[in-house]
Amino acid sequence: MPNWLELRAAQDAVFDRDGAEVWRTLRDAICAVVDSFNAIYCSRGTRDFECCECAQMSETCVRIRSIPPPGQHERYIELRFKPEQRAVALIATKGQELVFGFSFEHGTNILRLTHNNQPITPDAASKVMLEPFLFNSGSRSPLNPPAT
């Protein structure tokens, strides 16, 4: 039976191996939702939001920014992978921060994204992260609803 340090070392190795992949899966889910939002809620050929690189152009950061009409201010959020803290932080324009962590399934070395100490899928995390940002002024009517 391994002691706590041996278990910790094994989990550190798993995080080093899999943490970046979990981050990329989350980042891709976030950008896919932004693309879906534009396809569903915007006139064809227009975009209200885009996923782009952060100012520091890093693989560990993605910015989701609004594309406002002339005369209005851009809003943005940044999603940052912080491997040294085993966290993903969502940072809003006004500096608010929402942190998601990583944990292992009980008794295993299976790495999971967590929110409020509970496992969360990348799709569910994208909802928690994006819904307040994309719908900050309330409900919108879909211009191009998806086929059901």
C-alpha positions in Angstrom: 0.0 0.0 0.0 1.6 3.3 -1.1 2.0 6.0 1.5 0.6 9.5 1.0 3.8 10.8 -0.6 4.0 8.0 -3.1 0.4 8.6 -4.0 1.1 12.4 -4.3 4.1 11.7 -6.6 2.0 9.4 -8.8 -0.8 12.1 -9.1 1.8 14.8 -9.8 3.1 12.6 -12.7 -0.4 12.1 -14.0 -1.2 15.9 -13.8 2.1 16.6 -15.7 1.1 14.1 -18.3 -2.7 14.9 -18.6 -3.3 18.4 -17.2 -2.6 20.2 -20.4 -4.9 17.9 -22.4 -7.8 18.6 -20.0 -7.0 22.3 -20.4 -7.1 22.0 -24.2 -10.4 20.1 -24.1 -11.9 22.8 -22.0 -10.5 25.6 -24.2 -11.9 23.9 -27.3 -15.3 23.4 -25.7 -15.4 27.1 -24.8 -14.5 28.2 -28.3 -17.0 25.8 -29.8 -19.8 27.4 -27.7 -18.7 30.9 -28.8 -18.9 29.7 -32.5 -22.3 28.2 -31.8 -23.6 31.4 -30.2 -22.6 33.4 -33.2 -24.2 30.9 -35.6 -27.5 30.8 -33.6 -27.9 34.3 -32.2 -26.3 36.5 -34.9 -27.2 37.4 -38.4 -25.5 35.2 -40.9 -21.9 36.3 -41.6 -21.7 38.4 -38.4 -20.2 37.7 -35.0 -20.9 39.2 -31.6 -18.0 37.3 -29.9 -14.8 35.7 -30.8 -12.1 33.4 -29.2 -8.7 34.8 -29.6 -5.2 34.7 -28.1 -4.6 36.7 -24.9 -2.3 39.7 -25.1 0.7 37.6 -24.0 0.0 35.0 -26.7 0.3 31.9 -24.7 -1.0 28.3 -25.1 -2.2 28.7 -21.5 -4.6 31.6 -22.1 -7.6 32.2 -24.3 -9.6 35.5 -24.5 -13.3 35.6 -25.3 -14.2 39.1 -26.4 -17.2 40.9 -27.6 -17.3 42.6 -30.9 -19.4 45.7 -30.1 -21.1 48.1 -32.4 -19.4 51.4 -33.0 -19.4 53.6 -29.9 -19.7 50.7 -27.4 -16.9 49.3 -25.3 -15.5 45.8 -25.8 -16.0 43.3 -23.0 -13.8 40.3 -22.5 -13.0 37.4 -20.3 -9.8 35.4 -20.2 -9.4 31.8 -19.4 -6.0 30.9 -18.0 -4.5 27.5 -17.3 -2.3 27.7 -14.2 -0.6 24.4 -13.9 1.5 25.5 -10.9 -1.7 26.0 -9.0 -3.6 23.1 -10.7 -6.3 25.5 -11.7 -8.1 27.2 -14.5 -9.0 30.8 -13.8 -11.7 32.8 -15.5 -10.9 36.5 -15.3 -13.5 39.0 -16.3 -13.0 42.5 -17.6 -13.5 44.1 -14.2 -11.0 41.7 -12.5 -13.5 39.2 -11.1 -12.1 35.7 -10.9 -13.8 32.3 -11.0 -11.4 29.4 -10.3 -11.8 25.8 -11.4 -9.5 23.1 -10.1 -8.3 19.7 -10.8 -8.7 16.6 -8.7 -8.5 12.8 -9.0 -11.3 10.4 -8.9 -11.3 8.8 -5.4 -8.7 6.1 -5.2 -7.6 6.5 -8.8 -5.2 8.5 -10.9 -8.0 9.7 -13.3 -7.7 13.5 -13.5 -10.9 15.6 -13.5 -11.8 19.2 -13.8 -13.7 20.5 -10.7 -15.9 23.4 -9.6 -16.9 24.0 -6.0 -15.0 20.7 -5.2 -17.3 18.7 -7.5 -16.3 17.1 -10.8 -17.5 19.0 -13.8 -17.4 18.2 -17.5 -15.9 20.7 -20.0 -19.3 21.3 -21.5 -20.9 22.0 -18.1 -17.9 24.2 -17.2 -18.3 26.2 -20.4 -21.9 27.0 -19.4 -20.8 28.2 -15.9 -18.1 30.3 -17.5 -19.9 31.7 -20.6 -23.6 32.0 -19.9 -23.3 35.2 -17.7 -20.9 36.7 -20.3 -22.8 35.8 -23.5 -26.2 36.7 -22.0 -25.2 39.6 -19.8 -28.2 41.7 -20.8 -30.7 38.9 -20.5 -32.4 36.6 -22.9 -31.9 36.8 -26.7 -34.0 35.4 -29.5 -32.2 32.9 -31.8 -32.1 34.1 -35.4 -30.9 30.7 -36.7 -32.2 28.1 -34.2 -30.6 24.7 -34.5 -32.7 21.9 -35.9 -34.2 19.7 -33.3 
